[in-house]
Each structure stands twice: as C-alpha cells, then as structure tokens.
Amino acid sequence: MIYGYHLIVCLLLIIFQTTLLAGGTAHLYDLMAPFVVYLGVCHRPRRAVPVLVLGGLAMDGISGGVFGVHLTAYLWMYVGVCWAIQFLHAGNLILLPLLVAAGVIFESLVVALSAVVLASAAWPVEAIFPIVSGQVLWGVVTGPFLMLFFIHGQKVVGQLRKSFYTEKGPLRTP
C-alpha cells in the first residue's frame, strides 16, 4: 500500500510539474527533489529505489530532456541524503530545509550542466547562476511544506492500512 502511495505522489508531482507549471517557469525547481529527500530520510532502499527508478524514468520520458539525467540525479541524491542522515539527526526541523536545498542545488546543477554540454551553440556557464539560485530559493521556501505533506500522507496511508487489516473475530467483527 505504501508503494501505491509513493507511486501516486510521484506521478502527481510529475504531471503537475510538466503540465501546469510548464509555461515559462525556468526559476521553478524540480518538485521531485523534496520527494527524493523525503524518501531518503524516511525510507530504506528496499522501498525507495523502485519508486525512484520508476519516477526517474517517467520524468525523463515526459520532460523531453536528455534521457537518464533525472534518473541519475534522483539516485545520487538519494544516496547523498542517506549518507548525510548517518551523521545528522533526521528529525531535526532545520535539517530538512537544508537537505531539500542541497538536493535542489544538486539536481538543478546536473540538469543545467547537461544542457550546457549538449547545447549546439556556446552557452556561458555563468548564466546558470541566476536560474539555479532562483530554484534554490523556491526549494527552500516550498520544500519543507512538501516534506510535511508527504509525511502526513504517509501517516494517513498507514492508518488506512491499519484499519483495513484489523484483526477480525469469529463473527467477522473487529
């Protein structure tokens, strides 16, 4: 049931980002970055990696960019978050925005540098700074709210699962 929740959230984020936010929003960050940080903080690789692979493949296919860039960025971001929480307290409220900001910086730089490398004409690297800084600002402002939304959704799904699988007596009553 938790896989279903993760896949639904992942697909809703991808659809929201690629359809509703597609028109001229270069400074808006990838909404999957806080989701990847959430998976890194709250879930083990057994639950997170299949969702990351499917989400990365879907984002690569829908976004129209270089195939494999988002998948690679998500997997490396997940590895980095898992590594960071070994040394830091994962429940800290200051840590979550910092992890989201670091994830947005990493993912934005990977996508922007892949665009610079594959551009047909020369593109100045210093042009990346205003775009990435705007994305980081949006990530720091909205990322913690998305993280709280993901955590609350996980609790609701856990409660639904618990009520669905309650132990029944001989008369089929809980």
C-alpha positions as CSV (number, residue, x, y, z in Angstrom):
1,M,0.0,0.0,0.0
2,I,2.9,2.3,0.7
3,Y,4.3,1.6,-2.8
4,G,1.0,2.7,-4.3
5,Y,1.1,5.9,-2.2
6,H,4.6,6.7,-3.3
7,L,3.9,6.0,-7.0
8,I,0.7,8.1,-6.9
9,V,2.5,11.0,-5.3
10,C,5.4,10.6,-7.7
11,L,3.1,10.7,-10.8
12,L,1.0,13.6,-9.5
13,L,4.2,15.6,-8.9
14,I,5.4,14.8,-12.4
15,I,2.1,15.6,-14.1
16,F,1.7,18.8,-12.0
17,Q,5.2,20.0,-13.0
18,T,5.2,19.1,-16.6
19,T,1.6,20.3,-17.4
20,L,0.5,23.1,-15.1
21,L,3.9,24.6,-14.4
22,A,5.5,24.2,-17.8
23,G,4.8,27.6,-19.2
24,G,7.8,29.9,-18.7
25,T,8.8,28.9,-15.2
26,A,12.5,28.5,-15.5
27,H,13.1,29.5,-11.9
28,L,10.8,26.8,-10.5
29,Y,12.6,23.8,-9.3
30,D,12.0,20.1,-9.9
31,L,9.2,19.1,-7.5
32,M,10.6,15.6,-7.3
33,A,13.7,16.8,-5.3
34,P,11.8,17.2,-2.0
35,F,10.2,13.8,-2.7
36,V,13.6,12.2,-3.1
37,V,14.8,13.8,0.1
38,Y,11.7,12.5,1.9
39,L,12.4,9.0,0.6
40,G,16.0,9.3,1.7
41,V,15.0,10.4,5.2
42,C,12.0,8.2,5.8
43,H,12.5,5.0,3.9
44,R,15.0,2.3,3.3
45,P,16.4,1.4,-0.2
46,R,14.0,-1.6,-0.5
47,R,11.0,0.8,-0.5
48,A,12.6,3.8,-2.1
49,V,14.7,2.6,-5.0
50,P,11.9,1.1,-7.1
51,V,9.9,4.3,-6.8
52,L,12.9,6.4,-7.7
53,V,13.7,4.3,-10.7
54,L,10.1,4.5,-12.0
55,G,9.8,8.2,-11.2
56,G,13.1,9.0,-12.8
57,L,12.2,7.0,-16.0
58,A,8.8,8.7,-16.1
59,M,10.3,12.2,-15.6
60,D,13.0,11.5,-18.2
61,G,10.4,10.3,-20.7
62,I,7.9,13.2,-20.1
63,S,10.3,16.1,-19.6
64,G,11.8,15.9,-23.1
65,G,15.3,16.4,-21.8
66,V,18.3,14.2,-22.0
67,F,17.2,10.7,-21.2
68,G,18.7,9.4,-17.9
69,V,19.6,12.7,-16.4
70,H,16.7,12.9,-13.9
71,L,17.1,9.2,-13.0
72,T,20.8,9.5,-12.3
73,A,20.2,12.8,-10.3
74,Y,17.5,11.2,-8.2
75,L,19.5,8.1,-7.4
76,W,22.6,10.1,-6.5
77,M,20.5,12.5,-4.5
78,Y,19.0,9.6,-2.6
79,V,22.5,8.1,-1.9
80,G,23.7,11.5,-0.7
81,V,20.7,12.0,1.6
82,C,21.1,8.5,3.1
83,W,24.8,9.3,3.6
84,A,24.0,12.6,5.3
85,I,21.5,11.3,7.7
86,Q,24.0,8.9,9.1
87,F,25.8,11.9,10.7
88,L,22.8,14.2,11.3
89,H,19.6,13.9,13.2
90,A,16.9,13.1,10.6
91,G,14.0,14.5,12.7
92,N,15.6,18.0,13.0
93,L,13.4,20.7,11.6
94,I,16.4,22.8,10.5
95,L,17.9,19.8,8.7
96,L,15.0,19.2,6.3
97,P,15.1,22.5,4.5
98,L,18.9,22.2,4.3
99,L,18.6,18.8,2.8
100,V,16.0,20.0,0.3
101,A,18.2,23.0,-0.6
102,A,21.2,20.7,-1.2
103,G,19.0,18.3,-3.2
104,V,17.7,21.2,-5.4
105,I,21.2,22.6,-5.9
106,F,22.5,19.2,-6.9
107,E,19.6,18.3,-9.2
108,S,19.5,21.8,-10.8
109,L,23.2,21.8,-11.5
110,V,23.1,18.3,-13.0
111,V,20.3,19.2,-15.4
112,A,21.8,22.7,-16.2
113,L,25.3,21.3,-16.9
114,S,23.9,18.6,-19.1
115,A,22.1,21.3,-21.1
116,V,25.3,23.3,-21.3
117,V,27.3,20.3,-22.5
118,L,24.7,19.2,-25.1
119,A,23.9,22.7,-26.4
120,S,24.6,23.2,-30.1
121,A,25.9,26.8,-29.6
122,A,28.3,28.1,-26.9
123,W,26.4,28.9,-23.7
124,P,28.1,30.8,-20.9
125,V,28.3,28.8,-17.7
126,E,27.8,31.9,-15.6
127,A,24.3,32.1,-17.0
128,I,23.4,29.1,-14.8
129,F,23.8,31.0,-11.5
130,P,20.6,33.2,-11.6
131,I,18.5,30.2,-12.7
132,V,19.9,27.8,-10.0
133,S,19.8,30.4,-7.3
134,G,16.1,31.1,-8.1
135,Q,15.4,27.4,-8.0
136,V,17.2,27.0,-4.6
137,L,15.2,29.9,-3.2
138,W,11.9,28.3,-4.3
139,G,13.1,25.0,-2.9
140,V,13.9,26.4,0.5
141,V,10.6,28.2,0.7
142,T,8.3,25.4,-0.5
143,G,10.3,22.3,0.1
144,P,9.6,21.9,3.8
145,F,5.9,22.2,3.2
146,L,6.0,19.5,0.6
147,M,8.0,17.3,3.0
148,L,5.3,17.8,5.7
149,F,2.7,16.9,3.1
150,F,4.5,13.7,2.2
151,I,5.0,12.7,5.9
152,H,1.3,13.5,6.7
153,G,0.2,11.5,3.7
154,Q,2.3,8.5,4.8
155,K,0.7,8.6,8.2
156,V,-2.8,8.7,6.7
157,V,-1.9,5.7,4.5
158,G,-0.5,3.9,7.5
159,Q,-3.7,4.5,9.4
160,L,-5.9,3.3,6.5
161,R,-3.7,0.2,6.2
162,K,-4.1,-0.5,9.9
163,S,-7.8,-0.1,9.8
164,F,-8.1,-2.2,6.7
165,Y,-6.1,-5.1,8.1
166,T,-7.6,-5.1,11.6
167,E,-7.9,-8.5,13.3
168,K,-11.3,-9.9,12.9
169,G,-13.1,-12.1,15.5
170,P,-15.1,-15.3,14.7
171,L,-18.2,-13.1,13.8
172,R,-16.0,-11.1,11.4
173,T,-16.2,-8.0,13.6
174,P,-13.1,-6.1,14.7
